[in-house]
């Protein structure tokens, strides 16, 4: 249905005719904001978020289906006044690429298939990355 990011960013994915009432949508947003805060604390601990002001930022994802998640990420980063925002993904739908391209300074995507159904279809292994693996990789 969309995506949220730090700083109160909310992006609603198209189409906008999801069969969800505004009150149910708000419940979902509140639940996801709690999960976002949990993950930020789990991954960062007590360390403050890094300062992005005046620095170039590269956002990377496994792919763009609707582009909502990356759009939320770009908007959240943009509020921190970086010098540039680049986006790199291996595969994307044409619509998502066009949408994100209006927000980022540069977008790199080598594969934009004519028929795009889901990001996971373009991977042999599309297992989710758990919290423990994220913390291990960030610890490096």
Rosetta blueprint (number, residue, H / E / L):
1 X L
2 X E
3 X E
4 X E
5 X E
6 X H
7 X H
8 X H
9 X E
10 X E
11 X E
12 X E
13 X L
14 X L
15 X L
16 X L
17 X L
18 X L
19 X L
20 X L
21 X L
22 X H
23 X H
24 X H
25 X H
26 X H
27 X H
28 X H
29 X H
30 X H
31 X H
32 X H
33 X H
34 X H
35 X H
36 X H
37 X H
38 X H
39 X H
40 X H
41 X H
42 X H
43 X H
44 X H
45 X L
46 X L
47 X L
48 X L
49 X L
50 X L
51 X L
52 X L
53 X L
54 X L
55 X L
56 X E
57 X E
58 X E
59 X E
60 X E
61 X E
62 X L
63 X L
64 X E
65 X L
66 X L
67 X L
68 X H
69 X H
70 X H
71 X H
72 X H
73 X H
74 X H
75 X H
76 X H
77 X H
78 X H
79 X L
80 X L
81 X L
82 X L
83 X L
84 X E
85 X E
86 X E
87 X E
88 X E
89 X E
90 X E
91 X E
92 X E
93 X L
94 X H
95 X H
96 X H
97 X H
98 X H
99 X H
100 X H
101 X H
102 X L
103 X L
104 X L
105 X L
106 X E
107 X E
108 X E
109 X E
110 X E
111 X E
112 X L
113 X L
114 X L
115 X L
116 X L
117 X L
118 X L
119 X H
120 X H
121 X H
122 X H
123 X L
124 X L
125 X L
126 X L
127 X L
128 X L
129 X L
130 X L
131 X H
132 X H
133 X H
134 X H
135 X H
136 X H
137 X H
138 X H
139 X H
140 X L
